[in-house]
Amino acid sequence: MRILFFGDVYGRVGREVVARRLGPLVKETGADAVIVNGENAAGGKGITAQICRELFSLGVDVITLGNHAFDKREIATYIDGEPRLVRPLNYPPGTPGAGSYILRRGSQPVMAVVQVQGRVYSPQLLEDPFRAVEGEVERLRQTTPVIVVDCHAEATSEKQAMGWFLDGRVSAVIGTHTHVQTADEIILPGGTAYVTDVGMCGPWVSVIGAERELVLERFLTQRPVRLEAARGPAILSAVLIEVDEATGRATSIQRIFEREVATEPLASVFGRW
């Protein structure tokens, strides 16, 4: 089984590059399933019901979220009726939605997707992601051996720890959140594919997706400047994971990174501050 996992989709630019490239990449790679992290899809913060529908219509099977899961109020209602939209498992009891989803083709379960959110450097008071995911993985393994975990976290150490913690118990631990693709993809000894961060699908003339000038103003003035999603040429970041469907063990993981060429000379921000 081949699984395409796209990194954090950031704003309109991210949505547009996924719309252009998802179909061709599925054909080129022979992907059987597509997962997208969509927590930044609506202007960099959160996702809307309409954007979810647009992504699903492109052929996305599962959308994962993260710390911006509920930035758009409508999602608190929408997510209960859309199980393919997965929020972090370790949110408090009573949170709308679910932290995992089992993808089926007909009546046959083919893959489970779980998301947990890290706690290192996080202002949110969340449950222990390690304990939360451990129990959920054991439950899901009763249905399918193919399990992909989206570990949405800031700290490299926490993501690496999660990879080792779940090695041999899940097919893949894929890091999201930092928007910068890391070059450390590996198949761990127990057969779990791992990468610290899959990266971002969004504008690359930016600071992790946001307008450069606004980010610089925030850093240099220490004022709470409102950030906006940047425009311009896109990058697309993803990984292709190949999994033995009988055992759930990953056999390969390959990074995908595409950068659009700027059609106009890039403006420098040097000297503006």
Secondary structure as a PSIPRED ss2 file (coil, helix, strand):
# PSIPRED VFORMAT (PSIPRED V4.0)

   1 M C   1.000  0.000  0.000
   2 R E   0.000  0.000  1.000
   3 I E   0.000  0.000  1.000
   4 L E   0.000  0.000  1.000
   5 F E   0.000  0.000  1.000
   6 F E   0.000  0.000  1.000
   7 G C   1.000  0.000  0.000
   8 D E   0.000  0.000  1.000
   9 V E   0.000  0.000  1.000
  10 Y E   0.000  0.000  1.000
  11 G H   0.000  1.000  0.000
  12 R H   0.000  1.000  0.000
  13 V H   0.000  1.000  0.000
  14 G H   0.000  1.000  0.000
  15 R H   0.000  1.000  0.000
  16 E H   0.000  1.000  0.000
  17 V H   0.000  1.000  0.000
  18 V H   0.000  1.000  0.000
  19 A H   0.000  1.000  0.000
  20 R H   0.000  1.000  0.000
  21 R H   0.000  1.000  0.000
  22 L H   0.000  1.000  0.000
  23 G H   0.000  1.000  0.000
  24 P H   0.000  1.000  0.000
  25 L H   0.000  1.000  0.000
  26 V H   0.000  1.000  0.000
  27 K H   0.000  1.000  0.000
  28 E H   0.000  1.000  0.000
  29 T H   0.000  1.000  0.000
  30 G C   1.000  0.000  0.000
  31 A C   1.000  0.000  0.000
  32 D C   1.000  0.000  0.000
  33 A E   0.000  0.000  1.000
  34 V E   0.000  0.000  1.000
  35 I E   0.000  0.000  1.000
  36 V E   0.000  0.000  1.000
  37 N E   0.000  0.000  1.000
  38 G C   1.000  0.000  0.000
  39 E C   1.000  0.000  0.000
  40 N E   0.000  0.000  1.000
  41 A C   1.000  0.000  0.000
  42 A C   1.000  0.000  0.000
  43 G C   1.000  0.000  0.000
  44 G C   1.000  0.000  0.000
  45 K C   1.000  0.000  0.000
  46 G C   1.000  0.000  0.000
  47 I C   1.000  0.000  0.000
  48 T C   1.000  0.000  0.000
  49 A H   0.000  1.000  0.000
  50 Q H   0.000  1.000  0.000
  51 I H   0.000  1.000  0.000
  52 C H   0.000  1.000  0.000
  53 R H   0.000  1.000  0.000
  54 E H   0.000  1.000  0.000
  55 L H   0.000  1.000  0.000
  56 F H   0.000  1.000  0.000
  57 S H   0.000  1.000  0.000
  58 L C   1.000  0.000  0.000
  59 G C   1.000  0.000  0.000
  60 V C   1.000  0.000  0.000
  61 D C   1.000  0.000  0.000
  62 V E   0.000  0.000  1.000
  63 I E   0.000  0.000  1.000
  64 T E   0.000  0.000  1.000
  65 L C   1.000  0.000  0.000
  66 G C   1.000  0.000  0.000
  67 N C   1.000  0.000  0.000
  68 H C   1.000  0.000  0.000
  69 A C   1.000  0.000  0.000
  70 F C   1.000  0.000  0.000
  71 D C   1.000  0.000  0.000
  72 K C   1.000  0.000  0.000
  73 R C   1.000  0.000  0.000
  74 E C   1.000  0.000  0.000
  75 I H   0.000  1.000  0.000
  76 A H   0.000  1.000  0.000
  77 T H   0.000  1.000  0.000
  78 Y H   0.000  1.000  0.000
  79 I H   0.000  1.000  0.000
  80 D H   0.000  1.000  0.000
  81 G H   0.000  1.000  0.000
  82 E C   1.000  0.000  0.000
  83 P C   1.000  0.000  0.000
  84 R C   1.000  0.000  0.000
  85 L E   0.000  0.000  1.000
  86 V E   0.000  0.000  1.000
  87 R C   1.000  0.000  0.000
  88 P C   1.000  0.000  0.000
  89 L C   1.000  0.000  0.000
  90 N C   1.000  0.000  0.000
  91 Y C   1.000  0.000  0.000
  92 P C   1.000  0.000  0.000
  93 P C   1.000  0.000  0.000
  94 G C   1.000  0.000  0.000
  95 T C   1.000  0.000  0.000
  96 P C   1.000  0.000  0.000
  97 G C   1.000  0.000  0.000
  98 A E   0.000  0.000  1.000
  99 G C   1.000  0.000  0.000
 100 S E   0.000  0.000  1.000
 101 Y E   0.000  0.000  1.000
 102 I E   0.000  0.000  1.000
 103 L E   0.000  0.000  1.000
 104 R E   0.000  0.000  1.000
 105 R E   0.000  0.000  1.000
 106 G C   1.000  0.000  0.000
 107 S C   1.000  0.000  0.000
 108 Q E   0.000  0.000  1.000
 109 P E   0.000  0.000  1.000
 110 V E   0.000  0.000  1.000
 111 M E   0.000  0.000  1.000
 112 A E   0.000  0.000  1.000
 113 V E   0.000  0.000  1.000
 114 V E   0.000  0.000  1.000
 115 Q E   0.000  0.000  1.000
 116 V E   0.000  0.000  1.000
 117 Q E   0.000  0.000  1.000
 118 G C   1.000  0.000  0.000
 119 R C   1.000  0.000  0.000
 120 V C   1.000  0.000  0.000
 121 Y C   1.000  0.000  0.000
 122 S C   1.000  0.000  0.000
 123 P C   1.000  0.000  0.000
 124 Q C   1.000  0.000  0.000
 125 L C   1.000  0.000  0.000
 126 L C   1.000  0.000  0.000
 127 E C   1.000  0.000  0.000
 128 D C   1.000  0.000  0.000
 129 P H   0.000  1.000  0.000
 130 F H   0.000  1.000  0.000
 131 R H   0.000  1.000  0.000
 132 A H   0.000  1.000  0.000
 133 V H   0.000  1.000  0.000
 134 E H   0.000  1.000  0.000
 135 G H   0.000  1.000  0.000
 136 E H   0.000  1.000  0.000
 137 V H   0.000  1.000  0.000
 138 E H   0.000  1.000  0.000
 139 R H   0.000  1.000  0.000
 140 L H   0.000  1.000  0.000
 141 R C   1.000  0.000  0.000
 142 Q C   1.000  0.000  0.000
 143 T C   1.000  0.000  0.000
 144 T C   1.000  0.000  0.000
 145 P C   1.000  0.000  0.000
 146 V C   1.000  0.000  0.000
 147 I E   0.000  0.000  1.000
 148 V E   0.000  0.000  1.000
 149 V E   0.000  0.000  1.000
 150 D E   0.000  0.000  1.000
 151 C E   0.000  0.000  1.000
 152 H E   0.000  0.000  1.000
 153 A C   1.000  0.000  0.000
 154 E C   1.000  0.000  0.000
 155 A C   1.000  0.000  0.000
 156 T H   0.000  1.000  0.000
 157 S H   0.000  1.000  0.000
 158 E H   0.000  1.000  0.000
 159 K H   0.000  1.000  0.000
 160 Q H   0.000  1.000  0.000
 161 A H   0.000  1.000  0.000
 162 M H   0.000  1.000  0.000
 163 G H   0.000  1.000  0.000
 164 W H   0.000  1.000  0.000
 165 F H   0.000  1.000  0.000
 166 L H   0.000  1.000  0.000
 167 D E   0.000  0.000  1.000
 168 G C   1.000  0.000  0.000
 169 R C   1.000  0.000  0.000
 170 V E   0.000  0.000  1.000
 171 S C   1.000  0.000  0.000
 172 A E   0.000  0.000  1.000
 173 V E   0.000  0.000  1.000
 174 I E   0.000  0.000  1.000
 175 G E   0.000  0.000  1.000
 176 T E   0.000  0.000  1.000
 177 H C   1.000  0.000  0.000
 178 T C   1.000  0.000  0.000
 179 H C   1.000  0.000  0.000
 180 V C   1.000  0.000  0.000
 181 Q C   1.000  0.000  0.000
 182 T C   1.000  0.000  0.000
 183 A C   1.000  0.000  0.000
 184 D C   1.000  0.000  0.000
 185 E C   1.000  0.000  0.000
 186 I E   0.000  0.000  1.000
 187 I E   0.000  0.000  1.000
 188 L C   1.000  0.000  0.000
 189 P C   1.000  0.000  0.000
 190 G C   1.000  0.000  0.000
 191 G C   1.000  0.000  0.000
 192 T C   1.000  0.000  0.000
 193 A E   0.000  0.000  1.000
 194 Y E   0.000  0.000  1.000
 195 V E   0.000  0.000  1.000
 196 T C   1.000  0.000  0.000
 197 D C   1.000  0.000  0.000
 198 V C   1.000  0.000  0.000
 199 G C   1.000  0.000  0.000
 200 M E   0.000  0.000  1.000
 201 C E   0.000  0.000  1.000
 202 G E   0.000  0.000  1.000
 203 P E   0.000  0.000  1.000
 204 W C   1.000  0.000  0.000
 205 V C   1.000  0.000  0.000
 206 S C   1.000  0.000  0.000
 207 V E   0.000  0.000  1.000
 208 I C   1.000  0.000  0.000
 209 G C   1.000  0.000  0.000
 210 A E   0.000  0.000  1.000
 211 E C   1.000  0.000  0.000
 212 R H   0.000  1.000  0.000
 213 E H   0.000  1.000  0.000
 214 L H   0.000  1.000  0.000
 215 V H   0.000  1.000  0.000
 216 L H   0.000  1.000  0.000
 217 E H   0.000  1.000  0.000
 218 R H   0.000  1.000  0.000
 219 F H   0.000  1.000  0.000
 220 L H   0.000  1.000  0.000
 221 T H   0.000  1.000  0.000
 222 Q C   1.000  0.000  0.000
 223 R C   1.000  0.000  0.000
 224 P C   1.000  0.000  0.000
 225 V C   1.000  0.000  0.000
 226 R C   1.000  0.000  0.000
 227 L C   1.000  0.000  0.000
 228 E C   1.000  0.000  0.000
 229 A E   0.000  0.000  1.000
 230 A C   1.000  0.000  0.000
 231 R C   1.000  0.000  0.000
 232 G C   1.000  0.000  0.000
 233 P C   1.000  0.000  0.000
 234 A E   0.000  0.000  1.000
 235 I E   0.000  0.000  1.000
 236 L E   0.000  0.000  1.000
 237 S E   0.000  0.000  1.000
 238 A E   0.000  0.000  1.000
 239 V E   0.000  0.000  1.000
 240 L E   0.000  0.000  1.000
 241 I E   0.000  0.000  1.000
 242 E E   0.000  0.000  1.000
 243 V E   0.000  0.000  1.000
 244 D C   1.000  0.000  0.000
 245 E C   1.000  0.000  0.000
 246 A C   1.000  0.000  0.000
 247 T C   1.000  0.000  0.000
 248 G C   1.000  0.000  0.000
 249 R C   1.000  0.000  0.000
 250 A E   0.000  0.000  1.000
 251 T E   0.000  0.000  1.000
 252 S E   0.000  0.000  1.000
 253 I E   0.000  0.000  1.000
 254 Q E   0.000  0.000  1.000
 255 R E   0.000  0.000  1.000
 256 I E   0.000  0.000  1.000
 257 F E   0.000  0.000  1.000
 258 E E   0.000  0.000  1.000
 259 R E   0.000  0.000  1.000
 260 E C   1.000  0.000  0.000
 261 V C   1.000  0.000  0.000
 262 A C   1.000  0.000  0.000
 263 T C   1.000  0.000  0.000
 264 E C   1.000  0.000  0.000
 265 P C   1.000  0.000  0.000
 266 L C   1.000  0.000  0.000
 267 A C   1.000  0.000  0.000
 268 S C   1.000  0.000  0.000
 269 V C   1.000  0.000  0.000
 270 F C   1.000  0.000  0.000
 271 G C   1.000  0.000  0.000
 272 R C   1.000  0.000  0.000
 273 W C   1.000  0.000  0.000
